[in-house]
Amino acid sequence: MLAFLLATAFLPAQDNFDFGDGIFDDGTNFPLLTGEPPDRALAGEEQETETSQTPETPQAAEPKEKKKFRVKNRMIELSIANTSVGFSNNFIAVSDLVKDPVYLSKNITDLAQEPGLIWKDPVVINLDNFFDGFNIQFGAAIKPLSISFNWKDMWGFGLDIAHVDISGNLSLSGNLITVSEAEEDKFGVGGAIFVDTGIPVFFHYGDFKIKIRPAVYVPLIYTEPKVTYSYAENGNGIRYEINYDMRVYSLVSMEGTDGGLDGIVHGLADNAQDIPRNNMGWDFGLSVEYPWLENLDIGVDMVNIPVPGAAARLYHYMHLNGEVFVDTGELNVEDLIDGTTDLDGLKGTAYDYPDNFEPEYKFDAGGKKIYRPFSMVFYANYRPFVSPFFTLIPSFGFSVNHLYPQVAAIEGGLSARFDTANMFITTLGIHYNDRRWKNSVDFILNLRAFEFDVGISFQSQDFVRSWQGAGVGVNLGLKFGW
């Protein structure tokens, strides 16, 4: 018993494991217990006695390498008010509206007296960016509360409560804008609001670091882009056609609410007891990381893996359905010029459009199965100097998201992280994620008892426009614990 206590008392302490979202700690905080067994004579060999040994000149003991200071990760952590918002487009950028930064820096005194001088006169906008296809995107993530427990970086678990993800996009087809030939070119509006509660867990299996996050989620609003544009020659003319079948699904019926928030909130309160049985879905996240080399970790991060037979469902929806077309083959140009054409009589043959755009409110007895956007990204943590002070993080993968006209897309990019004693951490990144380019810089101030995270990104669906101020994102976060 005494030997056991002495052995355990002198085992080295483990540094804490980073129990954050996404990518694991680089693995340098796990000490390797090594040692050489003492030299012993083999059977049949004579051991040298003290009198037979040749005296050696005493040598000074080598100084021990001083351990570098690093702030330990928190064992218990409370994360509050973690929020990120972002907006982007591929048409208008700040550089189109505001004068050159060099001019602004040289005329800062005049600008203070007359702020209107900041704007360009005249404003010049390149319409080619619009004719290539117009895209607007908005996103927000609100994480009001998360609690986690980390036992010496070996295992841990947590609880994420009422995390909210909001995303929306509007896309106009370039073929539609330029009236070019196309067949069912898809565009429209996509958007969703999800609320989830998750239980992140991490542990080690051999050399692998594994993180799993099972979660339950409820969609509040969900709609997919369901508008198509077609252009085709049909003998004597050309037929231009737009078909739309837009369904905005909601947790409660929006009929009679006029889109008002009060009516929706009351509807949620009245149906709260039925949500777990009728609307809730299940999915999970999985991350696996392996220390391939001393200075290189490789891993994969999968988000929102659907559980078969456990998709969320929405039953109420607002429906807009119709067709707009013009068929020039049914028009007589001479009669149009003379003014003798009865345009009303041609409705339904030469052209057509709905008489009204009033939505219908319906109930789907089977329910609409709704899955959250899925992504799978491979990454590496490469430390050129072994030390965690500087890490390069390349990533590459794909995503599947039905909120966009193009369901599948490539994901990836490159980040550079500078880590000073796990206290001051700066990350620079250029990534293509969620259908847009993001050029970001993030700062972390970690004093163990308190952590403050802040970041900003410039973003756009077009790479060049992402550097010109066509979109911006901001994220903030606070963490407490010990």
VENQUI-V725520 format. One record per pair of residues at least 12 apart in sequence whose C-alpha atoms are under 7 Angstrom apart, sorted by the first residue. I is the first residue (numbers start at 1). GAP is how many residues later the second one is. If there is no record, write none. Layout:
BEGIN
{{I/GAP} {I/GAP}}
END
This chain:
BEGIN
{{14/16} {14/138} {14/139} {15/14} {15/15} {15/57} {15/58} {15/137} {15/138} {16/56} {16/57} {16/58} {16/136} {16/137} {17/56} {17/135} {17/136} {18/55} {22/279} {26/271} {26/355} {28/360} {69/352} {70/351} {70/352} {71/350} {71/351} {71/352} {71/377} {72/376} {73/375} {74/374} {74/407} {74/408} {75/74} {75/75} {75/76} {75/407} {76/72} {76/73} {76/74} {76/405} {76/406} {77/70} {77/71} {77/72} {77/402} {77/403} {77/404} {77/405} {78/68} {78/69} {78/70} {78/401} {78/402} {78/403} {79/66} {79/67} {79/68} {79/399} {79/400} {79/401} {80/64} {80/65} {80/66} {80/397} {80/398} {80/399} {81/62} {81/63} {81/64} {81/396} {81/397} {82/60} {82/61} {82/62} {82/394} {82/395} {82/396} {83/58} {83/59} {83/60} {83/392} {83/393} {83/394} {84/56} {84/57} {84/58} {84/390} {84/391} {84/392} {85/54} {85/55} {85/56} {85/388} {85/389} {85/390} {86/52} {86/53} {86/54} {86/386} {86/387} {86/388} {87/50} {87/51} {87/52} {87/384} {87/385} {87/386} {88/48} {88/49} {88/50} {88/371} {88/372} {88/382} {88/383} {88/384} {89/46} {89/47} {89/48} {89/371} {89/372} {89/381} {89/382} {90/39} {90/44} {90/45} {90/370} {90/371} {90/372} {90/375} {90/380} {91/38} {91/39} {91/43} {92/378} {93/372} {93/375} {93/376} {93/377} {94/374} {94/375} {94/376} {95/373} {95/374} {96/27} {96/28} {96/29} {97/22} {97/23} {97/26} {98/20} {98/21} {98/22} {99/19} {99/20} {99/21} {131/43} {131/46} {131/47} {132/42} {133/39} {133/40} {133/41} {134/37} {134/38} {134/39} {135/35} {135/36} {135/37} {136/33} {136/34} {136/35} {137/31} {137/32} {137/33} {138/29} {138/30} {138/31} {139/27} {139/28} {139/29} {140/25} {140/26} {140/27} {141/23} {141/24} {141/25} {142/21} {142/22} {142/23} {143/19} {143/20} {143/21} {144/18} {144/19} {145/15} {145/16} {146/13} {146/14} {146/15} {147/12} {147/13} {154/49} {154/50} {155/47} {155/48} {155/49} {156/45} {156/46} {156/47} {157/42} {157/43} {157/44} {157/45} {158/41} {158/42} {158/43} {159/39} {159/40} {159/41} {160/37} {160/38} {160/39} {161/36} {161/37} {162/33} {162/34} {162/35} {163/32} {163/33} {163/34} {164/30} {164/31} {164/32} {165/28} {165/29} {165/30} {166/26} {166/27} {166/28} {167/24} {167/25} {167/26} {168/22} {168/23} {168/24} {169/20} {169/21} {169/22} {170/18} {170/19} {170/20} {171/16} {171/17} {171/18} {172/15} {172/16} {173/12} {173/14} {176/53} {180/51} {181/50} {181/51} {182/48} {182/49} {183/46} {183/47} {183/48} {184/44} {184/45} {184/46} {185/43} {185/44} {185/45} {186/40} {186/41} {186/42} {186/43} {186/219} {187/38} {187/39} {187/40} {187/41} {187/218} {188/37} {188/38} {188/39} {189/35} {189/36} {190/33} {190/34} {190/35} {190/213} {190/214} {191/31} {191/32} {191/33} {191/212} {192/29} {192/30} {192/31} {193/26} {193/27} {193/28} {193/29} {194/23} {194/24} {194/25} {194/26} {195/22} {195/23} {195/24} {196/19} {196/20} {196/21} {196/22} {197/18} {197/19} {197/20} {198/15} {198/16} {198/17} {198/18} {199/14} {199/15} {199/16} {200/12} {200/13} {200/14} {201/12} {207/83} {207/84} {208/80} {208/81} {208/82} {209/79} {209/80} {209/81} {210/77} {210/78} {210/79} {211/75} {211/76} {211/77} {212/72} {212/73} {212/74} {212/75} {213/71} {213/72} {213/73} {214/69} {214/70} {214/71} {215/67} {215/68} {215/69} {216/64} {216/65} {216/66} {216/67} {217/63} {217/64} {217/65} {218/61} {218/62} {218/63} {218/94} {219/32} {220/30} {220/31} {221/28} {221/29} {221/30} {222/26} {222/27} {222/28} {223/24} {223/25} {223/26} {224/178} {224/179} {225/178} {225/179} {225/180} {226/18} {226/19} {226/20} {227/16} {227/17} {227/18} {228/14} {228/15} {228/16} {229/12} {229/13} {229/14} {230/12} {236/93} {237/90} {237/91} {237/92} {238/89} {238/90} {238/91} {239/86} {239/87} {239/88} {239/89} {240/85} {240/86} {240/87} {241/83} {241/84} {241/85} {242/81} {242/82} {242/83} {243/79} {243/80} {243/81} {244/77} {244/78} {244/79} {245/75} {245/76} {245/77} {246/73} {246/74} {246/75} {247/70} {247/71} {247/72} {247/73} {248/69} {248/70} {248/71} {249/65} {249/67} {249/68} {249/69} {250/64} {250/66} {250/67} {251/63} {251/65} {252/12} {252/15} {252/16} {252/64} {253/63} {253/64} {255/106} {278/35} {279/33} {279/34} {279/35} {280/32} {280/33} {281/29} {281/30} {281/31} {282/24} {282/25} {282/28} {282/29} {283/21} {283/22} {283/23} {283/24} {284/19} {284/20} {284/21} {284/22} {285/17} {285/18} {285/19} {285/20} {286/15} {286/16} {286/17} {287/13} {287/14} {287/15} {288/12} {288/13} {294/92} {295/87} {295/88} {295/89} {295/91} {296/84} {296/85} {296/86} {296/87} {297/83} {297/84} {297/85} {298/81} {298/82} {298/83} {299/79} {299/80} {299/81} {300/77} {300/78} {300/79} {301/75} {301/76} {301/77} {302/73} {302/74} {302/75} {303/71} {303/72} {303/73} {304/68} {304/69} {304/70} {305/69} {306/65} {311/58} {311/59} {311/60} {312/57} {312/58} {312/59} {313/54} {313/55} {313/56} {313/57} {314/53} {314/54} {315/48} {315/49} {315/50} {315/52} {315/53} {316/46} {316/47} {316/48} {317/44} {317/45} {317/46} {318/41} {318/42} {318/43} {318/44} {319/40} {319/41} {319/42} {320/39} {320/40} {322/32} {323/30} {323/31} {324/28} {324/29} {325/26} {325/27} {325/28} {326/24} {326/25} {326/26} {327/23} {327/24} {328/22} {330/19} {330/20} {331/19} {373/27} {373/28} {374/25} {374/26} {374/27} {375/23} {375/24} {375/25} {376/21} {376/22} {376/23} {377/18} {377/19} {377/20} {377/21} {378/17} {378/18} {378/19} {379/14} {379/15} {379/16} {379/17} {380/13} {380/14} {380/15} {381/12} {388/31} {389/29} {389/30} {389/31} {390/27} {390/28} {390/29} {391/25} {391/26} {391/27} {392/23} {392/24} {392/25} {393/21} {393/22} {393/23} {394/19} {394/20} {394/21} {395/17} {395/18} {395/19} {396/15} {396/16} {396/17} {397/13} {397/14} {397/15} {398/12} {398/13} {399/12} {409/26} {411/21} {411/22} {412/19} {412/20} {412/21} {413/17} {413/18} {413/19} {414/15} {414/16} {414/17} {415/12} {415/13} {415/14} {415/15} {416/12} {416/13} {422/24} {423/22} {423/23} {423/24} {424/20} {424/21} {424/22} {425/18} {425/19} {425/20} {426/16} {426/17} {426/18} {427/14} {427/15} {427/16} {428/12} {428/13} {428/14} {429/12} {435/26} {436/23} {436/24} {436/25} {437/22} {437/23} {437/24} {437/25} {437/26} {437/29} {438/19} {438/20} {438/21} {438/22} {438/28} {439/18} {439/19} {439/20} {440/16} {440/17} {440/18} {441/14} {441/15} {441/16} {442/12} {442/13} {442/14} {443/12} {448/33} {448/34} {449/31} {449/32} {449/33} {450/29} {450/30} {450/31} {451/27} {451/28} {451/29} {452/25} {452/26} {452/27} {453/23} {453/24} {453/25} {454/21} {454/22} {454/23} {455/19} {455/20} {455/21} {456/17} {456/18} {456/19} {457/15} {457/16} {457/17} {458/13} {458/14} {458/15} {459/12} {459/13}}
END
